[in-house]
């Protein structure tokens, strides 16, 4: 692949868990199970435009990582 060629990134939302927040533009920060480039799905937190045609930067977690995150959140004293 030449330096000026861009590899297309594909994503497929396999399961929607919910909206964490919505900003004034209508973008939603969501937790979903997403398959990137037809690979095994990962838990994904990122912002999506209202029609899901665009997305913001996000973070992905394996099943083991999301369990650790859940435990850390459960231990928070708020």
PDB file of N, CA, C and O in Angstrom:
ATOM      1  N   UNK A   1       0.850  -1.168   0.000  1.00  0.00           N
ATOM      2  CA  UNK A   1       0.000   0.000   0.000  1.00  0.00           C
ATOM      3  C   UNK A   1       0.900   1.236   0.000  1.00  0.00           C
ATOM      4  O   UNK A   1       1.832   1.339   0.798  1.00  0.00           O
ATOM      5  N   UNK A   2       0.611   2.160  -0.894  1.00  0.00           N
ATOM      6  CA  UNK A   2       1.394   3.388  -0.963  1.00  0.00           C
ATOM      7  C   UNK A   2       1.023   4.315   0.194  1.00  0.00           C
ATOM      8  O   UNK A   2      -0.052   4.197   0.783  1.00  0.00           O
ATOM      9  N   UNK A   3       1.926   5.231   0.504  1.00  0.00           N
ATOM     10  CA  UNK A   3       1.709   6.134   1.633  1.00  0.00           C
ATOM     11  C   UNK A   3       0.462   6.991   1.493  1.00  0.00           C
ATOM     12  O   UNK A   3      -0.168   7.332   2.494  1.00  0.00           O
ATOM     13  N   UNK A   4       0.085   7.353   0.233  1.00  0.00           N
ATOM     14  CA  UNK A   4      -1.053   8.243   0.057  1.00  0.00           C
ATOM     15  C   UNK A   4      -2.381   7.490  -0.037  1.00  0.00           C
ATOM     16  O   UNK A   4      -3.429   8.126  -0.150  1.00  0.00           O
ATOM     17  N   UNK A   5      -2.370   6.154   0.006  1.00  0.00           N
ATOM     18  CA  UNK A   5      -3.597   5.368  -0.006  1.00  0.00           C
ATOM     19  C   UNK A   5      -4.124   5.231   1.414  1.00  0.00           C
ATOM     20  O   UNK A   5      -3.369   4.990   2.356  1.00  0.00           O
ATOM     21  N   UNK A   6      -5.433   5.390   1.547  1.00  0.00           N
ATOM     22  CA  UNK A   6      -6.054   5.215   2.850  1.00  0.00           C
ATOM     23  C   UNK A   6      -6.822   3.904   2.858  1.00  0.00           C
ATOM     24  O   UNK A   6      -7.548   3.590   1.915  1.00  0.00           O
ATOM     25  N   UNK A   7      -6.657   3.154   3.914  1.00  0.00           N
ATOM     26  CA  UNK A   7      -7.383   1.903   4.084  1.00  0.00           C
ATOM     27  C   UNK A   7      -8.754   2.232   4.663  1.00  0.00           C
ATOM     28  O   UNK A   7      -8.853   2.926   5.675  1.00  0.00           O
ATOM     29  N   UNK A   8      -9.800   1.740   4.031  1.00  0.00           N
ATOM     30  CA  UNK A   8     -11.148   1.995   4.522  1.00  0.00           C
ATOM     31  C   UNK A   8     -11.391   1.202   5.804  1.00  0.00           C
ATOM     32  O   UNK A   8     -11.085   0.012   5.886  1.00  0.00           O
ATOM     33  N   UNK A   9     -11.939   1.880   6.786  1.00  0.00           N
ATOM     34  CA  UNK A   9     -12.267   1.246   8.057  1.00  0.00           C
ATOM     35  C   UNK A   9     -13.759   0.956   8.047  1.00  0.00           C
ATOM     36  O   UNK A   9     -14.574   1.833   7.759  1.00  0.00           O
ATOM     37  N   UNK A  10     -14.103  -0.282   8.364  1.00  0.00           N
ATOM     38  CA  UNK A  10     -15.514  -0.640   8.425  1.00  0.00           C
ATOM     39  C   UNK A  10     -15.913  -0.889   9.871  1.00  0.00           C
ATOM     40  O   UNK A  10     -15.098  -1.304  10.694  1.00  0.00           O
ATOM     41  N   UNK A  11     -17.168  -0.630  10.161  1.00  0.00           N
ATOM     42  CA  UNK A  11     -17.683  -0.942  11.497  1.00  0.00           C
ATOM     43  C   UNK A  11     -19.120  -1.405  11.378  1.00  0.00           C
ATOM     44  O   UNK A  11     -19.887  -0.936  10.537  1.00  0.00           O
ATOM     45  N   UNK A  12     -19.456  -2.339  12.247  1.00  0.00           N
ATOM     46  CA  UNK A  12     -20.822  -2.836  12.319  1.00  0.00           C
ATOM     47  C   UNK A  12     -21.202  -2.926  13.789  1.00  0.00           C
ATOM     48  O   UNK A  12     -20.564  -3.637  14.566  1.00  0.00           O
ATOM     49  N   UNK A  13     -22.246  -2.199  14.158  1.00  0.00           N
ATOM     50  CA  UNK A  13     -22.726  -2.251  15.534  1.00  0.00           C
ATOM     51  C   UNK A  13     -23.504  -3.545  15.704  1.00  0.00           C
ATOM     52  O   UNK A  13     -24.544  -3.746  15.077  1.00  0.00           O
ATOM     53  N   UNK A  14     -22.987  -4.420  16.560  1.00  0.00           N
ATOM     54  CA  UNK A  14     -23.608  -5.724  16.789  1.00  0.00           C
ATOM     55  C   UNK A  14     -24.679  -5.653  17.873  1.00  0.00           C
ATOM     56  O   UNK A  14     -25.693  -6.347  17.799  1.00  0.00           O
ATOM     57  N   UNK A  15     -24.446  -4.806  18.887  1.00  0.00           N
ATOM     58  CA  UNK A  15     -25.402  -4.669  19.978  1.00  0.00           C
ATOM     59  C   UNK A  15     -25.290  -3.267  20.559  1.00  0.00           C
ATOM     60  O   UNK A  15     -24.188  -2.753  20.752  1.00  0.00           O
ATOM     61  N   UNK A  16     -26.432  -2.653  20.837  1.00  0.00           N
ATOM     62  CA  UNK A  16     -26.474  -1.328  21.450  1.00  0.00           C
ATOM     63  C   UNK A  16     -26.839  -1.487  22.920  1.00  0.00           C
ATOM     64  O   UNK A  16     -27.830  -2.133  23.259  1.00  0.00           O
ATOM     65  N   UNK A  17     -26.016  -0.882  23.801  1.00  0.00           N
ATOM     66  CA  UNK A  17     -26.293  -0.968  25.231  1.00  0.00           C
ATOM     67  C   UNK A  17     -26.947   0.292  25.767  1.00  0.00           C
ATOM     68  O   UNK A  17     -27.744   0.225  26.702  1.00  0.00           O
ATOM     69  N   UNK A  18     -26.617   1.448  25.184  1.00  0.00           N
ATOM     70  CA  UNK A  18     -27.282   2.663  25.634  1.00  0.00           C
ATOM     71  C   UNK A  18     -26.486   3.918  25.388  1.00  0.00           C
ATOM     72  O   UNK A  18     -25.303   3.893  25.051  1.00  0.00           O
ATOM     73  N   UNK A  19     -27.196   5.027  25.573  1.00  0.00           N
ATOM     74  CA  UNK A  19     -26.615   6.363  25.417  1.00  0.00           C
ATOM     75  C   UNK A  19     -26.132   6.833  26.778  1.00  0.00           C
ATOM     76  O   UNK A  19     -26.870   6.787  27.762  1.00  0.00           O
ATOM     77  N   UNK A  20     -24.893   7.282  26.824  1.00  0.00           N
ATOM     78  CA  UNK A  20     -24.302   7.814  28.055  1.00  0.00           C
ATOM     79  C   UNK A  20     -24.630   9.294  28.197  1.00  0.00           C
ATOM     80  O   UNK A  20     -24.928   9.767  29.293  1.00  0.00           O
ATOM     81  N   UNK A  21     -24.574  10.032  27.073  1.00  0.00           N
ATOM     82  CA  UNK A  21     -24.834  11.469  27.094  1.00  0.00           C
ATOM     83  C   UNK A  21     -25.182  11.939  25.687  1.00  0.00           C
ATOM     84  O   UNK A  21     -24.901  11.261  24.699  1.00  0.00           O
ATOM     85  N   UNK A  22     -25.806  13.129  25.618  1.00  0.00           N
ATOM     86  CA  UNK A  22     -26.097  13.771  24.343  1.00  0.00           C
ATOM     87  C   UNK A  22     -25.628  15.215  24.443  1.00  0.00           C
ATOM     88  O   UNK A  22     -25.886  15.891  25.439  1.00  0.00           O
ATOM     89  N   UNK A  23     -24.934  15.686  23.401  1.00  0.00           N
ATOM     90  CA  UNK A  23     -24.472  17.075  23.439  1.00  0.00           C
ATOM     91  C   UNK A  23     -25.466  17.977  22.710  1.00  0.00           C
ATOM     92  O   UNK A  23     -26.465  17.499  22.172  1.00  0.00           O
ATOM     93  N   UNK A  24     -25.191  19.278  22.693  1.00  0.00           N
ATOM     94  CA  UNK A  24     -26.130  20.245  22.124  1.00  0.00           C
ATOM     95  C   UNK A  24     -26.313  20.096  20.625  1.00  0.00           C
ATOM     96  O   UNK A  24     -27.298  20.588  20.073  1.00  0.00           O
ATOM     97  N   UNK A  25     -25.374  19.419  19.947  1.00  0.00           N
ATOM     98  CA  UNK A  25     -25.493  19.185  18.508  1.00  0.00           C
ATOM     99  C   UNK A  25     -26.314  17.938  18.194  1.00  0.00           C
ATOM    100  O   UNK A  25     -26.618  17.655  17.034  1.00  0.00           O
ATOM    101  N   UNK A  26     -26.670  17.196  19.244  1.00  0.00           N
ATOM    102  CA  UNK A  26     -27.428  15.972  19.047  1.00  0.00           C
ATOM    103  C   UNK A  26     -26.576  14.724  18.931  1.00  0.00           C
ATOM    104  O   UNK A  26     -27.101  13.632  18.712  1.00  0.00           O
ATOM    105  N   UNK A  27     -25.260  14.874  19.076  1.00  0.00           N
ATOM    106  CA  UNK A  27     -24.375  13.712  19.043  1.00  0.00           C
ATOM    107  C   UNK A  27     -24.543  12.922  20.328  1.00  0.00           C
ATOM    108  O   UNK A  27     -24.705  13.504  21.401  1.00  0.00           O
ATOM    109  N   UNK A  28     -24.507  11.604  20.228  1.00  0.00           N
ATOM    110  CA  UNK A  28     -24.667  10.724  21.379  1.00  0.00           C
ATOM    111  C   UNK A  28     -23.357  10.033  21.717  1.00  0.00           C
ATOM    112  O   UNK A  28     -22.683   9.500  20.836  1.00  0.00           O
ATOM    113  N   UNK A  29     -23.001  10.042  22.983  1.00  0.00           N
ATOM    114  CA  UNK A  29     -21.904   9.208  23.477  1.00  0.00           C
ATOM    115  C   UNK A  29     -22.546   7.896  23.882  1.00  0.00           C
ATOM    116  O   UNK A  29     -23.414   7.872  24.755  1.00  0.00           O
ATOM    117  N   UNK A  30     -22.126   6.792  23.251  1.00  0.00           N
ATOM    118  CA  UNK A  30     -22.808   5.517  23.412  1.00  0.00           C
ATOM    119  C   UNK A  30     -21.854   4.398  23.799  1.00  0.00           C
ATOM    120  O   UNK A  30     -20.653   4.451  23.533  1.00  0.00           O
ATOM    121  N   UNK A  31     -22.431   3.381  24.436  1.00  0.00           N
ATOM    122  CA  UNK A  31     -21.737   2.120  24.666  1.00  0.00           C
ATOM    123  C   UNK A  31     -22.375   1.088  23.750  1.00  0.00           C
ATOM    124  O   UNK A  31     -23.571   0.814  23.842  1.00  0.00           O
ATOM    125  N   UNK A  32     -21.562   0.519  22.862  1.00  0.00           N
ATOM    126  CA  UNK A  32     -22.030  -0.480  21.903  1.00  0.00           C
ATOM    127  C   UNK A  32     -21.023  -1.618  21.811  1.00  0.00           C
ATOM    128  O   UNK A  32     -19.881  -1.496  22.255  1.00  0.00           O
ATOM    129  N   UNK A  33     -21.459  -2.709  21.235  1.00  0.00           N
ATOM    130  CA  UNK A  33     -20.570  -3.808  20.862  1.00  0.00           C
ATOM    131  C   UNK A  33     -20.363  -3.675  19.353  1.00  0.00           C
ATOM    132  O   UNK A  33     -21.313  -3.800  18.580  1.00  0.00           O
ATOM    133  N   UNK A  34     -19.111  -3.420  18.934  1.00  0.00           N
ATOM    134  CA  UNK A  34     -18.827  -3.071  17.548  1.00  0.00           C
ATOM    135  C   UNK A  34     -17.765  -3.998  16.965  1.00  0.00           C
ATOM    136  O   UNK A  34     -16.759  -4.303  17.606  1.00  0.00           O
ATOM    137  N   UNK A  35     -18.014  -4.434  15.738  1.00  0.00           N
ATOM    138  CA  UNK A  35     -17.014  -5.185  14.976  1.00  0.00           C
ATOM    139  C   UNK A  35     -16.325  -4.211  14.038  1.00  0.00           C
ATOM    140  O   UNK A  35     -16.959  -3.638  13.153  1.00  0.00           O
ATOM    141  N   UNK A  36     -15.025  -4.024  14.231  1.00  0.00           N
ATOM    142  CA  UNK A  36     -14.221  -3.146  13.377  1.00  0.00           C
ATOM    143  C   UNK A  36     -13.494  -4.001  12.351  1.00  0.00           C
ATOM    144  O   UNK A  36     -12.820  -4.967  12.710  1.00  0.00           O
ATOM    145  N   UNK A  37     -13.627  -3.652  11.081  1.00  0.00           N
ATOM    146  CA  UNK A  37     -12.951  -4.356   9.984  1.00  0.00           C
ATOM    147  C   UNK A  37     -13.237  -5.855  10.000  1.00  0.00           C
ATOM    148  O   UNK A  37     -12.357  -6.668   9.716  1.00  0.00           O
ATOM    149  N   UNK A  38     -14.472  -6.208  10.334  1.00  0.00           N
ATOM    150  CA  UNK A  38     -14.940  -7.603  10.323  1.00  0.00           C
ATOM    151  C   UNK A  38     -14.214  -8.494  11.333  1.00  0.00           C
ATOM    152  O   UNK A  38     -14.210  -9.716  11.187  1.00  0.00           O
ATOM    153  N   UNK A  39     -13.604  -7.893  12.350  1.00  0.00           N
ATOM    154  CA  UNK A  39     -12.922  -8.658  13.396  1.00  0.00           C
ATOM    155  C   UNK A  39     -13.896  -8.922  14.537  1.00  0.00           C
ATOM    156  O   UNK A  39     -15.044  -8.478  14.503  1.00  0.00           O
ATOM    157  N   UNK A  40     -13.426  -9.651  15.547  1.00  0.00           N
ATOM    158  CA  UNK A  40     -14.272  -9.938  16.707  1.00  0.00           C
ATOM    159  C   UNK A  40     -14.759  -8.630  17.328  1.00  0.00           C
ATOM    160  O   UNK A  40     -13.987  -7.680  17.463  1.00  0.00           O
ATOM    161  N   UNK A  41     -16.025  -8.579  17.701  1.00  0.00           N
ATOM    162  CA  UNK A  41     -16.567  -7.345  18.287  1.00  0.00           C
ATOM    163  C   UNK A  41     -15.907  -6.993  19.609  1.00  0.00           C
ATOM    164  O   UNK A  41     -15.483  -7.863  20.369  1.00  0.00           O
ATOM    165  N   UNK A  42     -15.832  -5.680  19.863  1.00  0.00           N
ATOM    166  CA  UNK A  42     -15.313  -5.158  21.120  1.00  0.00           C
ATOM    167  C   UNK A  42     -16.315  -4.157  21.675  1.00  0.00           C
ATOM    168  O   UNK A  42     -17.107  -3.573  20.935  1.00  0.00           O
ATOM    169  N   UNK A  43     -16.269  -3.971  22.981  1.00  0.00           N
ATOM    170  CA  UNK A  43     -17.086  -2.955  23.623  1.00  0.00           C
ATOM    171  C   UNK A  43     -16.486  -1.608  23.256  1.00  0.00           C
ATOM    172  O   UNK A  43     -15.269  -1.433  23.302  1.00  0.00           O
ATOM    173  N   UNK A  44     -17.331  -0.666  22.894  1.00  0.00           N
ATOM    174  CA  UNK A  44     -16.868   0.576  22.291  1.00  0.00           C
ATOM    175  C   UNK A  44     -17.624   1.753  22.892  1.00  0.00           C
ATOM    176  O   UNK A  44     -18.853   1.743  22.955  1.00  0.00           O
ATOM    177  N   UNK A  45     -16.881   2.770  23.334  1.00  0.00           N
ATOM    178  CA  UNK A  45     -17.478   4.014  23.809  1.00  0.00           C
ATOM    179  C   UNK A  45     -16.975   5.127  22.901  1.00  0.00           C
ATOM    180  O   UNK A  45     -15.771   5.360  22.797  1.00  0.00           O
ATOM    181  N   UNK A  46     -17.914   5.817  22.241  1.00  0.00           N
ATOM    182  CA  UNK A  46     -17.558   6.941  21.371  1.00  0.00           C
ATOM    183  C   UNK A  46     -18.803   7.759  21.070  1.00  0.00           C
ATOM    184  O   UNK A  46     -19.923   7.343  21.365  1.00  0.00           O
ATOM    185  N   UNK A  47     -18.589   8.940  20.473  1.00  0.00           N
ATOM    186  CA  UNK A  47     -19.692   9.803  20.070  1.00  0.00           C
ATOM    187  C   UNK A  47     -20.072   9.503  18.626  1.00  0.00           C
ATOM    188  O   UNK A  47     -19.218   9.251  17.776  1.00  0.00           O
ATOM    189  N   UNK A  48     -21.381   9.537  18.373  1.00  0.00           N
ATOM    190  CA  UNK A  48     -21.941   9.306  17.043  1.00  0.00           C
ATOM    191  C   UNK A  48     -22.838  10.471  16.671  1.00  0.00           C
ATOM    192  O   UNK A  48     -23.550  11.012  17.517  1.00  0.00           O
ATOM    193  N   UNK A  49     -22.802  10.860  15.389  1.00  0.00           N
ATOM    194  CA  UNK A  49     -23.728  11.880  14.909  1.00  0.00           C
ATOM    195  C   UNK A  49     -25.150  11.316  14.973  1.00  0.00           C
ATOM    196  O   UNK A  49     -25.333  10.101  15.052  1.00  0.00           O
ATOM    197  N   UNK A  50     -26.158  12.198  14.940  1.00  0.00           N
ATOM    198  CA  UNK A  50     -27.535  11.718  15.068  1.00  0.00           C
ATOM    199  C   UNK A  50     -27.921  10.624  14.061  1.00  0.00           C
ATOM    200  O   UNK A  50     -28.692   9.726  14.401  1.00  0.00           O
ATOM    201  N   UNK A  51     -27.401  10.685  12.835  1.00  0.00           N
ATOM    202  CA  UNK A  51     -27.735   9.664  11.842  1.00  0.00           C
ATOM    203  C   UNK A  51     -26.670   8.571  11.730  1.00  0.00           C
ATOM    204  O   UNK A  51     -26.747   7.709  10.854  1.00  0.00           O
ATOM    205  N   UNK A  52     -25.685   8.612  12.614  1.00  0.00           N
ATOM    206  CA  UNK A  52     -24.565   7.657  12.669  1.00  0.00           C
ATOM    207  C   UNK A  52     -23.704   7.640  11.396  1.00  0.00           C
ATOM    208  O   UNK A  52     -23.011   6.660  11.122  1.00  0.00           O
ATOM    209  N   UNK A  53     -23.756   8.720  10.635  1.00  0.00           N
ATOM    210  CA  UNK A  53     -22.915   8.798   9.441  1.00  0.00           C
ATOM    211  C   UNK A  53     -21.487   9.227   9.786  1.00  0.00           C
ATOM    212  O   UNK A  53     -20.566   9.038   8.991  1.00  0.00           O
ATOM    213  N   UNK A  54     -21.311   9.809  10.983  1.00  0.00           N
ATOM    214  CA  UNK A  54     -19.987  10.247  11.438  1.00  0.00           C
ATOM    215  C   UNK A  54     -19.801   9.806  12.874  1.00  0.00           C
ATOM    216  O   UNK A  54     -20.762   9.586  13.612  1.00  0.00           O
ATOM    217  N   UNK A  55     -18.528   9.682  13.255  1.00  0.00           N
ATOM    218  CA  UNK A  55     -18.215   9.274  14.622  1.00  0.00           C
ATOM    219  C   UNK A  55     -17.016  10.046  15.123  1.00  0.00           C
ATOM    220  O   UNK A  55     -16.194  10.527  14.343  1.00  0.00           O
ATOM    221  N   UNK A  56     -16.930  10.157  16.438  1.00  0.00           N
ATOM    222  CA  UNK A  56     -15.779  10.778  17.064  1.00  0.00           C
ATOM    223  C   UNK A  56     -14.772   9.719  17.480  1.00  0.00           C
ATOM    224  O   UNK A  56     -14.983   8.521  17.291  1.00  0.00           O
ATOM    225  N   UNK A  57     -13.680  10.192  18.049  1.00  0.00           N
ATOM    226  CA  UNK A  57     -12.692   9.254  18.580  1.00  0.00           C
ATOM    227  C   UNK A  57     -13.301   8.518  19.756  1.00  0.00           C
ATOM    228  O   UNK A  57     -14.129   9.061  20.487  1.00  0.00           O
ATOM    229  N   UNK A  58     -12.883   7.288  19.925  1.00  0.00           N
ATOM    230  CA  UNK A  58     -13.439   6.500  21.013  1.00  0.00           C
ATOM    231  C   UNK A  58     -12.408   5.560  21.594  1.00  0.00           C
ATOM    232  O   UNK A  58     -11.218   5.630  21.289  1.00  0.00           O
ATOM    233  N   UNK A  59     -12.901   4.686  22.435  1.00  0.00           N
ATOM    234  CA  UNK A  59     -12.046   3.696  23.080  1.00  0.00           C
ATOM    235  C   UNK A  59     -12.771   2.358  23.033  1.00  0.00           C
ATOM    236  O   UNK A  59     -13.988   2.290  23.207  1.00  0.00           O
ATOM    237  N   UNK A  60     -12.003   1.291  22.793  1.00  0.00           N
ATOM    238  CA  UNK A  60     -12.574  -0.043  22.726  1.00  0.00           C
ATOM    239  C   UNK A  60     -12.005  -0.910  23.841  1.00  0.00           C
ATOM    240  O   UNK A  60     -10.887  -0.701  24.311  1.00  0.00           O
ATOM    241  N   UNK A  61     -12.813  -1.897  24.252  1.00  0.00           N
ATOM    242  CA  UNK A  61     -12.433  -2.790  25.329  1.00  0.00           C
ATOM    243  C   UNK A  61     -12.759  -4.231  24.943  1.00  0.00           C
ATOM    244  O   UNK A  61     -13.795  -4.496  24.333  1.00  0.00           O
ATOM    245  N   UNK A  62     -11.880  -5.148  25.297  1.00  0.00           N
ATOM    246  CA  UNK A  62     -12.204  -6.564  25.186  1.00  0.00           C
ATOM    247  C   UNK A  62     -13.177  -6.907  26.310  1.00  0.00           C
ATOM    248  O   UNK A  62     -13.437  -6.081  27.185  1.00  0.00           O
ATOM    249  N   UNK A  63     -13.709  -8.115  26.285  1.00  0.00           N
ATOM    250  CA  UNK A  63     -14.622  -8.537  27.357  1.00  0.00           C
ATOM    251  C   UNK A  63     -13.923  -8.476  28.711  1.00  0.00           C
ATOM    252  O   UNK A  63     -14.502  -7.985  29.680  1.00  0.00           O
ATOM    253  N   UNK A  64     -12.683  -8.968  28.793  1.00  0.00           N
ATOM    254  CA  UNK A  64     -11.950  -8.931  30.063  1.00  0.00           C
ATOM    255  C   UNK A  64     -11.730  -7.499  30.538  1.00  0.00           C
ATOM    256  O   UNK A  64     -11.845  -7.220  31.732  1.00  0.00           O
ATOM    257  N   UNK A  65     -11.415  -6.591  29.619  1.00  0.00           N
ATOM    258  CA  UNK A  65     -11.171  -5.200  29.990  1.00  0.00           C
ATOM    259  C   UNK A  65     -12.447  -4.513  30.470  1.00  0.00           C
ATOM    260  O   UNK A  65     -12.403  -3.718  31.410  1.00  0.00           O
ATOM    261  N   UNK A  66     -13.584  -4.811  29.835  1.00  0.00           N
ATOM    262  CA  UNK A  66     -14.829  -4.158  30.253  1.00  0.00           C
ATOM    263  C   UNK A  66     -15.265  -4.653  31.627  1.00  0.00           C
ATOM    264  O   UNK A  66     -15.889  -3.908  32.383  1.00  0.00           O
ATOM    265  N   UNK A  67     -14.944  -5.902  31.957  1.00  0.00           N
ATOM    266  CA  UNK A  67     -15.241  -6.427  33.298  1.00  0.00           C
ATOM    267  C   UNK A  67     -14.417  -5.672  34.337  1.00  0.00           C
ATOM    268  O   UNK A  67     -14.938  -5.299  35.388  1.00  0.00           O
ATOM    269  N   UNK A  68     -13.142  -5.447  34.051  1.00  0.00           N
ATOM    270  CA  UNK A  68     -12.287  -4.680  34.974  1.00  0.00           C
ATOM    271  C   UNK A  68     -12.830  -3.260  35.120  1.00  0.00           C
ATOM    272  O   UNK A  68     -12.901  -2.737  36.232  1.00  0.00           O
ATOM    273  N   UNK A  69     -13.213  -2.634  34.006  1.00  0.00           N
ATOM    274  CA  UNK A  69     -13.774  -1.284  34.064  1.00  0.00           C
ATOM    275  C   UNK A  69     -15.050  -1.254  34.896  1.00  0.00           C
ATOM    276  O   UNK A  69     -15.236  -0.353  35.714  1.00  0.00           O
ATOM    277  N   UNK A  70     -15.928  -2.230  34.691  1.00  0.00           N
ATOM    278  CA  UNK A  70     -17.174  -2.300  35.480  1.00  0.00           C
ATOM    279  C   UNK A  70     -16.852  -2.390  36.974  1.00  0.00           C
ATOM    280  O   UNK A  70     -17.482  -1.714  37.787  1.00  0.00           O
ATOM    281  N   UNK A  71     -15.882  -3.216  37.329  1.00  0.00           N
ATOM    282  CA  UNK A  71     -15.521  -3.369  38.744  1.00  0.00           C
ATOM    283  C   UNK A  71     -14.948  -2.083  39.306  1.00  0.00           C
ATOM    284  O   UNK A  71     -15.244  -1.712  40.442  1.00  0.00           O
ATOM    285  N   UNK A  72     -14.130  -1.400  38.518  1.00  0.00           N
ATOM    286  CA  UNK A  72     -13.585  -0.113  38.975  1.00  0.00           C
ATOM    287  C   UNK A  72     -14.703   0.905  39.191  1.00  0.00           C
ATOM    288  O   UNK A  72     -14.697   1.635  40.182  1.00  0.00           O
ATOM    289  N   UNK A  73     -15.659   0.953  38.269  1.00  0.00           N
ATOM    290  CA  UNK A  73     -16.778   1.887  38.406  1.00  0.00           C
ATOM    291  C   UNK A  73     -17.656   1.544  39.598  1.00  0.00           C
ATOM    292  O   UNK A  73     -18.140   2.435  40.297  1.00  0.00           O
ATOM    293  N   UNK A  74     -17.859   0.263  39.827  1.00  0.00           N
ATOM    294  CA  UNK A  74     -18.662  -0.161  40.985  1.00  0.00           C
ATOM    295  C   UNK A  74     -18.013   0.237  42.298  1.00  0.00           C
ATOM    296  O   UNK A  74     -18.711   0.467  43.286  1.00  0.00           O
ATOM    297  N   UNK A  75     -16.688   0.322  42.325  1.00  0.00           N
ATOM    298  CA  UNK A  75     -15.962   0.683  43.557  1.00  0.00           C
ATOM    299  C   UNK A  75     -15.864   2.189  43.777  1.00  0.00           C
ATOM    300  O   UNK A  75     -15.412   2.628  44.834  1.00  0.00           O
ATOM    301  N   UNK A  76     -16.280   2.985  42.793  1.00  0.00           N
ATOM    302  CA  UNK A  76     -16.203   4.446  42.944  1.00  0.00           C
ATOM    303  C   UNK A  76     -17.134   4.919  44.052  1.00  0.00           C
ATOM    304  O   UNK A  76     -18.256   4.431  44.188  1.00  0.00           O
ATOM    305  N   UNK A  77     -16.664   5.853  44.823  1.00  0.00           N
ATOM    306  CA  UNK A  77     -17.501   6.495  45.830  1.00  0.00           C
ATOM    307  C   UNK A  77     -17.831   7.875  45.289  1.00  0.00           C
ATOM    308  O   UNK A  77     -16.962   8.739  45.169  1.00  0.00           O
ATOM    309  N   UNK A  78     -19.086   8.060  44.971  1.00  0.00           N
ATOM    310  CA  UNK A  78     -19.497   9.341  44.346  1.00  0.00           C
ATOM    311  C   UNK A  78     -20.436  10.077  45.287  1.00  0.00           C
ATOM    312  O   UNK A  78     -20.901  11.170  44.964  1.00  0.00           O
TER     313      UNK A  78
END
